[in-house]
Amino acid sequence: MDDFRLEKIKGEPKAEDRQAMVNGMLAYHASKGHPRKKEIFSIILRDKNNSIKGMVIVSFLWNGMHIDSLWIDETLRGKKWGGLLLNMAEKEAIKRGCSVAYTDTFTWQAPKFYEKQGYKLYGKLKDFPKDNSLLYYAKNLK
């Protein structure tokens, strides 16, 4: 233990320290046969004035698509724009060989939306934040 020390820091580590951790994790993934190559993909909905009215941001990793963020302006909710964005992202995922899409959402956000799109609940973190839950959804693609 004398050859090591623990260092407490406030906030984010230095960029080179974070990179050392990332390099170690990526090397471990690769050693298990899963080299990690994550790619971000986005689709933006704009109105005639070029204002952003919706967007989906996804990450492709291995055979999966993670829905990082999906947002539709409140004036357009319930008008199928969210489903269209999600469907376009899923089609791109299938083209890239993905077999699963997954995301998380809070109870006050969009669980009914994802269920309507065919996503199934597979996990729940109860009372986070207090009196709510974080819900985990997935959908088999193809």
C-alpha positions as CSV (number, residue, x, y, z in Angstrom):
1,M,0.0,0.0,0.0
2,D,3.0,2.3,0.5
3,D,3.5,2.4,-3.3
4,F,0.1,3.9,-3.9
5,R,-1.9,6.9,-2.8
6,L,-5.5,8.0,-3.1
7,E,-6.1,11.5,-4.4
8,K,-9.5,13.3,-3.7
9,I,-10.3,16.1,-6.1
10,K,-13.3,18.4,-6.4
11,G,-15.0,18.2,-9.8
12,E,-13.7,16.7,-13.0
13,P,-10.3,15.1,-13.2
14,K,-7.7,16.6,-15.5
15,A,-8.1,15.6,-19.1
16,E,-5.0,13.4,-19.2
17,D,-6.1,11.6,-16.0
18,R,-9.6,10.9,-17.5
19,Q,-7.9,9.7,-20.7
20,A,-5.8,7.3,-18.8
21,M,-8.9,5.8,-17.3
22,V,-10.7,5.6,-20.7
23,N,-7.6,4.0,-22.3
24,G,-7.6,1.3,-19.6
25,M,-11.3,0.6,-20.0
26,L,-11.0,0.4,-23.8
27,A,-8.1,-1.9,-23.6
28,Y,-10.1,-4.2,-21.3
29,H,-13.1,-4.2,-23.7
30,A,-10.8,-5.0,-26.6
31,S,-9.1,-7.8,-24.6
32,K,-12.6,-9.4,-24.2
33,G,-13.3,-9.2,-27.9
34,H,-15.4,-6.1,-27.9
35,P,-13.4,-3.2,-29.2
36,R,-15.4,-0.1,-28.5
37,K,-16.3,2.3,-31.3
38,K,-19.1,4.6,-30.4
39,E,-20.7,6.8,-33.1
40,I,-23.2,9.7,-32.5
41,F,-26.0,10.3,-35.0
42,S,-28.7,13.0,-34.8
43,I,-31.8,14.0,-36.7
44,I,-33.1,17.5,-36.3
45,L,-36.7,18.8,-37.0
46,R,-36.8,22.4,-38.1
47,D,-39.6,24.7,-39.0
48,K,-39.8,27.0,-42.1
49,N,-37.9,29.7,-40.1
50,N,-35.1,27.2,-39.4
51,S,-35.9,27.1,-35.7
52,I,-35.3,23.7,-34.0
53,K,-38.6,22.1,-33.0
54,G,-37.3,18.6,-32.3
55,M,-34.3,16.4,-32.2
56,V,-33.2,12.8,-31.5
57,I,-29.6,12.1,-30.7
58,V,-28.5,8.4,-30.6
59,S,-25.3,6.5,-30.0
60,F,-24.4,3.4,-32.0
61,L,-22.2,0.9,-30.1
62,W,-21.6,-2.7,-31.1
63,N,-25.1,-4.0,-32.1
64,G,-27.1,-1.5,-30.2
65,M,-28.6,2.0,-30.5
66,H,-28.9,4.0,-27.4
67,I,-31.4,6.9,-27.5
68,D,-29.4,9.6,-25.7
69,S,-32.0,12.3,-26.1
70,L,-35.3,12.8,-27.8
71,W,-37.2,16.1,-27.6
72,I,-40.2,17.6,-29.4
73,D,-41.3,21.2,-28.8
74,E,-44.5,21.2,-26.7
75,T,-46.5,22.8,-29.5
76,L,-45.8,19.7,-31.7
77,R,-46.3,17.0,-29.2
78,G,-48.9,14.4,-30.0
79,K,-48.6,15.1,-33.7
80,K,-46.4,12.1,-34.5
81,W,-43.1,14.0,-34.9
82,G,-41.5,12.1,-32.0
83,G,-42.4,8.8,-33.5
84,L,-41.1,9.9,-36.9
85,L,-37.7,10.9,-35.5
86,L,-37.5,7.7,-33.6
87,N,-38.5,5.6,-36.6
88,M,-35.9,7.3,-38.7
89,A,-33.2,6.6,-36.1
90,E,-34.2,3.0,-35.8
91,K,-34.0,2.5,-39.6
92,E,-30.5,4.0,-39.5
93,A,-29.7,1.5,-36.7
94,I,-30.9,-1.4,-38.7
95,K,-28.8,-0.3,-41.7
96,R,-25.8,-0.3,-39.4
97,G,-26.5,-3.8,-38.1
98,C,-28.1,-3.0,-34.8
99,S,-30.4,-5.5,-33.3
100,V,-31.5,-3.6,-30.2
101,A,-32.5,0.0,-29.2
102,Y,-32.5,1.1,-25.6
103,T,-33.0,4.2,-23.5
104,D,-34.1,5.5,-20.1
105,T,-36.7,8.0,-19.2
106,F,-38.2,9.3,-15.9
107,T,-41.8,8.6,-14.9
108,W,-42.8,12.3,-15.7
109,Q,-41.2,12.2,-19.1
110,A,-42.1,9.7,-21.9
111,P,-42.8,6.2,-20.7
112,K,-46.1,6.0,-22.6
113,F,-44.5,7.4,-25.7
114,Y,-41.8,4.6,-25.7
115,E,-44.4,1.9,-24.9
116,K,-46.5,3.1,-27.9
117,Q,-43.4,2.8,-30.1
118,G,-43.0,-0.9,-29.1
119,Y,-40.4,-0.5,-26.3
120,K,-40.6,-2.8,-23.3
121,L,-39.8,-1.9,-19.7
122,Y,-36.8,-4.0,-18.5
123,G,-35.7,-2.1,-15.4
124,K,-36.8,0.5,-12.8
125,L,-34.9,2.6,-10.3
126,K,-37.6,3.4,-7.8
127,D,-37.8,6.7,-5.8
128,F,-35.2,8.4,-8.1
129,P,-35.7,11.2,-7.8
130,K,-37.9,11.1,-4.7
131,D,-41.5,10.0,-5.5
132,N,-40.6,9.2,-9.1
133,S,-38.7,6.5,-11.0
134,L,-36.1,6.1,-13.7
135,L,-37.3,3.6,-16.2
136,Y,-35.2,1.5,-18.7
137,Y,-36.7,0.5,-22.0
138,A,-35.5,-1.7,-24.9
139,K,-36.8,-2.8,-28.3
140,N,-35.6,-5.5,-30.6
141,L,-35.0,-4.2,-34.1
142,K,-35.6,-5.9,-37.4
